[in-house]
Amino acid sequence: MARCLLRRLGLVLPALWLVSVLIFALAEIVPGDVARTILGPYATPDQAAALRHQLGADRPVPVRYAAWLGSFVIGRWGDSMVLHRPVRPFVLARLRNSLALAVIALVCVIPISLGLGIVAGLNEDRLVDTAISLIGLSLTAIPEFVSGVIVLVVFGVQLGWFPIIAQPPAGAGLVERLHDLLLPSIPLMLVLFGYIARMARAGMVEVMASDYIRTAVLKGLPLRYVILRHALRNALLPTITVIGSQVGWLVGGLVVVETLFTYPGLGKLIYDSAVGHDVPVLEATALLVAAIFMLSNLTADLLVALLNPRIRYSD
Amino acid sequence: MDAAPPRVGGRPVLGRLMRSAAVLAGGAVVVFWVFAALEWRVITPYDPFAVGPAHPLASPSRVHWLGTDDLGRDVLSRVLAGAAPVLTIAPAATLLSLLGGTTIGLVAGFHRGLLDDVLMRLVDAVMSLPVIIPATVVLALVGRSTTNVILAIAVLFSPLVARTVRSAVLVEREREYVDAARLRGDRSFYIMFFEILPNVTSPLIVEGTIRLGYAVFTAGTLSFLQLGIQPPSPDWGLTVAVERAFVQIAPWTVLAPALALASLVIGVNLAADGVRRALAE
């Protein structure tokens, strides 16, 4: 188990390195130019060349990549080429904002979707199951910006319960923050709901049809006891893996939701820095997103191993 | 004997009935939007591109059923015409990913060996990505256009198709008809595409319908992020992004295209669910 974990962790670093190379290469082969982004369309070629020189953007690509990588690994993430601010505190603040949004979404959606998925699984093919499955299937299929705009119009504009722009002031308290973030987190929850509920349902259906559950029921144990003590433990294993991979997918949703609600998070940043060819910011943001993504998958696998002795003791 | 889960009462008839009704409704919605995408020039009450400076942001009325947008254009006409871009991009991307994925899956599954290993590692890597992120980064850096959106979706989706095809091919290649074809001296290209491919069509169709649902989702999202088609296109995602600024004074301008896209994705997914169940039985 420990060896397996080490091997998985060992794969994370080369993967991150590959991501950094890919982004650097992509940013270089394209016609866009950071000097143009900063100076706008009316600058003379000389001015643009001078700025490129000042930014160090006129050195050969491998030299710049090596210089960037060398300082990145020792914690110097450089300055944003567009905003002229150090990248690290800026990106980390954005990360905190996005984490707050993601945590709210996950804390609300996991219990609800697990609960409804289990109910559906226990009522296979009956009306409750069909209703939950169809609603889940439909909600999961709707892009975040669509459900986001609908809740924005209903709860933000018509009812006026929530702000339509999620930018809590600097000294905002927890309640105020939650109030601002609830609306943007709803689209994220709707997309996750269907996936998690479907996995929980499938796990439940499979386990309830197994021999050991039949034995438990036939020997007269109360149904509630069979479900809680015997079934859930096995039924939810695949679901945990799915939740882990969905955390990664959540980041994709963050790009959309943060754009819609103009919320200063990591998703908006990855979009803005890619559009603005701001390579230091883009690299830092993309690597953070990739690292979170890989670690959440790894954590899910670890949790499954902890819950399942058959995996824990093999290898 | 199967150990059925303990039932407390009631029979699954109602549930099944609801499912078939949902499949039919989903199919009808898809047919409607395909019709709108093909014939919007005929059925739109106004020219979706004609600006009307006299009445910007007019609320829904008898004259303009769904109101007008910030440039005074008729929202209903733009919503009907807006079916065309997404119903071009999503099917085109799906078809390309099916072509690419089928070829990769057939070759990998049939030849196995090192090629299969390398391809499947690559597939695992692409599959684990949250599609929107790489698509956003690549499109923002490389350039925004409809063609690039189609290519990006096709490239990101074909590994998923490849995996499905490969696992079907792994079963088929052990069958007797493949042995017979080999003994007959058929070339492996012929065996792959003319012997095995016809036998893996049903998982391929199911995969195609599922991918189509995701392609509509992704195409809409990339349009919303303004990484694909540009104004003045009536594309739904783009319209939501552009009219977002007027959400407080004219919510109908964003609500109409949003609900249109919601109905299309739900329709496609319900229909896909029906196809999957029909082919599984």
Interface residues (C-beta under 8 A of the other chain):
Chain A: A15 I23 L26 A27 V30 P31 G32 L122 E124 D125 R126 L127 D129 T130 A131 L134 L137 S138 T140 A141 I142 P143 E144 F145 V146 S147 V149 I150 L152 V153 G156 V157 Q158 I164 V205 M208 A209 S210 D211 I213 R214 V217 L223 S245 G248 W249 L250 V251 G252 G253 V255 V256 T259 L260 I270 Y271 A274 V275 H277 L282 A286 V289 F293 N297
Chain B: D2 A3 A4 P5 P6 G10 R11 P12 L14 G15 R16 M18 R19 A22 A125 S128 P130 V131 I132 I133 T136 V137 V138 A140 L141 V142 G143 G213 F217 G220 T221 F224 L225 G237 V240 A241 R244 V247 Q248 P251 V254 L255 A258 L259 L261 A262 V265 I266 V268 N269 L270 D273
